[in-house]
Amino acid sequence: MSATTRAFRIPVNPAGWDAERIRKDFPALHQEVHGKPLVYLDNAATSQKPQVVIDALTAYYTRDNANVHRGVHVLSERATDAYEGARERIRRHLNAASTREIVFVRQATEAINLVMASFGRTVVGAGDEIVISAIEHHANIVPWQMLCQEKGARLKVLPVDDRGDLIMDEYPRLLGPRTRLVAITQVSNALGTITPIKEIIEVAHRLNIPVLVDGAQAVPHQAVDVRELDCDFYVFSGHKAYGPTGIGVLYGKESWLERMPPYQGGGDMIKMVSFEKTIYNDLPYKFEAGTPHIAGAIGLATALDYLDGLGLDAVGAWEHELLVYGTELLQAVPGLRLIGTARRKAGVLSFVLDGVHAHDLGTILDQHGVAVRAGHHCAMPVMDRFGVPATVRASLGLYNTPGEVEALSSAVRTAQEIFA
Ligand code: PLP
């Protein structure tokens, strides 16, 4: 530990948390970049994968690879069992009522586009309104904008205060008889804000307005119970939750999914096809046209097993300790401004440094082995709101350590000296 950091409170391990042992599960962490040990702090973009997930993918392709649902041979049965087993695993993780409510997609982005195309095009008409928040990722802005343009509907935006908290007093005023959907994030990727999602859902439901929750930044860090939340739709990506890329999940209440038309047409989403008429398949297959990412689903289920094995409460507690420590260290750097200091925050440290452009800072951090993201984080409206073109974002994962947070702050100080 450097002399500059000695005054700070060092994170306390939650009972039984052994970061060094956990790090051994992640092969990609054990490498050097630019001759320095890798400090991976870009977890909000994507997480590294534990060996069990890599092994699950290898095992699937080594032994069981076949197409699902249609085959009569052993490998196809194995692949189908594993794929449908993964769906059940995800149902259990989210506490959904039925696997009929779990649709595999490519990622959170596709899940939102599915709801936009299927639910949105059916339900939203000219003069209707969709409510989002000022801290959404582009994935939860652009599809709704496209729908509004197409239908002559209006996008309304719940504002954010200077800390990065949603201004909840404004929320009821945004809802009305023309509101067809509220689509809001559970955790902001750019600021780390944890939104009061339960309250957001309750208030909308009093007016019978359905709510889509973007859980992309929540699922890797906390337990999620869709029945407890009572959300209508919930989306997340596997790759941010220690699973593979190319696999994500849409949860939808069965009552909505039943009423929604298919998103794409093709194989597997049908029961019967003739040139006159097609009868669509049951849920959830109605929404899964074509060969799915079978290995991805299996890998994601394995990642959720891994997360549950550690315990999501312990994961959240550890990351919170790191966040508090990192906040203290960075706030002590002269000329550094944290962007996003919400009352309830996940492990995101977004900041700007006087006299150093975020991209230059990101490059210097990389030279020190510290992997962060520099830019607008697919949240340009957030950057506009805080009056900055870009930030450097360090985002924490379960395998990060106090020493890595110190490496970040000391690399930032070095960058500052270079530009002084
Ligand atoms: N929503 C949030 C809050 C995100 O942080 C992200 C990605 O960073 C997305 C949606 C989109 O995720 P993906 O690119 O995996 O679809």
Boltz pocket constraint, residues with backbone or C-beta under 6 A from the ligand:
constraints:
  - pocket:
      binder: B
      contacts: [[A, 44], [A, 45], [A, 107], [A, 108], [A, 109], [A, 110], [A, 137], [A, 139], [A, 140], [A, 185], [A, 187], [A, 188], [A, 189], [A, 214], [A, 216], [A, 217], [A, 237], [A, 377], [A, 378]]
      max_distance: 6.0
